[in-house]
Amino acid sequence: MTANADTMHPTHSAHRRLFRFDARGWSRLKCLALLLLCLGTAIDAKAEEVISLALPIKCQPGLTCFFQNYVDNDTSNKVRDYRCGGRSYDGHDGTDIRIRNLEIQKQGVEVLAAAPGRVVGGRNDMEDVSVRIAGKAAIAGKECGNGVLVEHEGGWRTQYCHMAKGSIRVKVGDQLTTGQPIGLVGLSGDTEFFHLHFTVRYRGKAVDPFAFGAPENSCGGGRSLWAASIAEQMQYRPGEIIDYGFAGIAPTMELIESGEIARHPVAPASAALVAYVRTIGLQAGDQQTLSVQGPNGTAISTNSLPALDRDKAQYLVIAGKKRSETAWPAGRYTATYRVMRDGAEVLRKTFDVEAGPR
């Protein structure tokens, strides 16, 4: 390169040559940078891809199955679900989807693959028995009970627990499609009620499928991993009524859990006429009332309970009376259940039954 002796700047001809060299070099650099940017964007997009989950159980949420527990998003010994409610318990790493009772379980409720993947683990030989009977020692190291572990693309895994003994239809190495049946809901492992415990893990860490990537101590943050087609079914429910009806005897939780209560309908000569409601997800301070009216609108019974002293995973309320006549007066008996929370009604259910001579 030649230079002007006075200014040490390139001469005009040398400057033209240098400019032409820079233009070609800059063009190459721009192409390289653009290529790297595209590659980086593609890699980032791939890394940020999230799994899309279908409902992992064949049922209708809110009608034939219910969300008993969500993931515990509190890292301390306290409990907080993704909406800052108490629908969980300390250290719970999955979503519990329950069915009503043993009678429904005996009919066979299918557990389904939530996304395409490959089976990488499973167990199928544990008895269906409540941990209250079996004891913690009997299921130590096998808390999942009969279950299946599925690996998906992108560092994702899903786990399906507490299935029925002998019901699992897949084996290690099988490739699954979304919605493929893999087993039946059971009572194996560390559980006291019939349900599917469904865990989602990303790169080895359990995550909340309702709030993936939510900042710590946030309420309603993150993003849902559930497929858009089931978004409405997966809406948060702060509390739910899962059982209700009338019986000719005093209902107990055991009769309801087994489904045996259905064998005791109200009849003209029933010893009693009792309404019952079982609710999940009640909160401290909730006030419940269950009232029963006879055919002519007269009050038969009212059970108004004091405010709850703490959150309740489930609660059974009954109201009714013993028969004092030869037979129950013919007609329609109506029950109304209400839950008041902070001065507002949050749950209500009205139901009825025909009773008396026909």
Buried (B, 14 or more C-beta within 10 A) or exposed (E): EEEEEEEEEBEEEBBEEEEEEEEEEEEEEEEEEEEEEEEEEEEEEEEEEBBBBBBBBBBEBBEBBBBBBBBBBBEEEEBBBBBEBBBBBEEBBBBBBBBBBBBBBEEEBBBBBBBBBBBEEBBBEBBBBBBEEBEEEBBEEBBBBBBBBBBBEEBBBBBBBBBBBEBBBBEEEBEBEBBBBBBBBBBBBBBEBBBBBBBBBBEEEBBBBBBBEBEEEEEEBBEBBBBEEBEEBBEBBBBBBBBBBBBBBBBBBEBBBBBBBEEBBBBBEBEBBBBBBBBBBBBEEBBBBBBBBBBEEEEBBEBEEEEBEEBBBBBBBBBBEEBEEEEBBEEEBBBBBBBBBEEEEBBEBEBBBEBBEE
